[in-house]
Amino acid sequence: MPMKMGWRWYGEGNDPVSLGDIKQIPGVTSIVWALHNKMPGEIWTEEEIKHEVDLIHSYGFDAEVVESVNVHDDIKIGLPTRDALIENYKTCIRNLGKFGVKVICYNFMPVFDWTRTDLFHPVGDGSTALYYEASAIKGDYKSMADYIMSFTEKYNMTFPGWEPERMAKLDELFKAYAPVSKDQLWENLFYFLRAIMPTCEEAGIKMAIHMDDPPWDIFGLPRLMVDAAACEKLLKAVDHPCNCLTLCTGSLNANPNNNCADMVKKFHDRIAFAHIRNIHHLPNGDFSEAAHRDCCGETGIIDILRAYHDAGWEGYIRPDHGRQLWEEGPGVCRPGYGKYDRALGIQYMLGVWDLLDKLDAEKKA
Ligand code: DNO
């Protein structure tokens, strides 16, 4: 069983789920972590990293995957300040490498990270899930940002990628990105990756870019990592073994034309990190996040797992967002990151995986 099952954890005092809770979920070996108090561009010091890694190790988990070291907007925009910020990023890579980190998940989405219009949308069975109402993401970016940030304020719970400091300067950010075309954004991504690849190689770290969520332009902002062609373009442009993907099935399958199992078959050598999330599509173009069970959505979870298994894939995998179950209302957990549905998702994935292992063993016998 070569793949390593992970759990995204927001840190002590910042995550209602404790390492002790996670320890009780059979099969989890890797804590996916970050220094969540850090702004993009800041240096992660060795002391800070050691503190977190020691804590994770003390529960018997590895701390080999970081999600995310966020990339400063000046690097994405391509401003003259980017070189100094890239140097800081390299220092973070070197420092993380010293403590055994193997994969850094990051994204290159302009302004907004993941985007949803309802964080606690009723699924119909009493649970809630993140939801995307297509018609609500047309004009005013402010109302969507205000809605998401109102949770941050009300429940004193920050969402990565939605740093209040950055969101306070939304108009400025939109102005700064205005001249950045899609081609220019690609060039800025290549520039960043080419600059850091030698450092990654020295540090033994793979950079795993997250897919854009949702995988299309929003509010006039270009988005790059949207389909197989984009993955191919990125992997060819910077053809280095440390330039890898975080293949997020939920992000990609928001566009039902993306076949994630095919993408696994094609890119498994360069997928360092797998996010497994199921999406249920509605006829009007809206979509809801769904339980991991294959039939709860249209993402093709079993085909995806089988593609990883058949490839003998050895990366890190985690259940991505889950629904909010039972008492997990607003304020009790970070939307998408409750305790129960992710634990159920892990057991579902491991059930499929264990069976595939058994079938293989029987074939060989
Ligand atoms: C959402 C996450 C993303 C992801 C970043 C990676 O829940 O999948 O926020 O962590 O895009 O940098």
Residues whose N, C-alpha, C, O or C-beta is under 5 A from the ligand:
A	BS01	DNO	E67 S68 C105 Y106 N107 D113 W114 P160 G161 H210
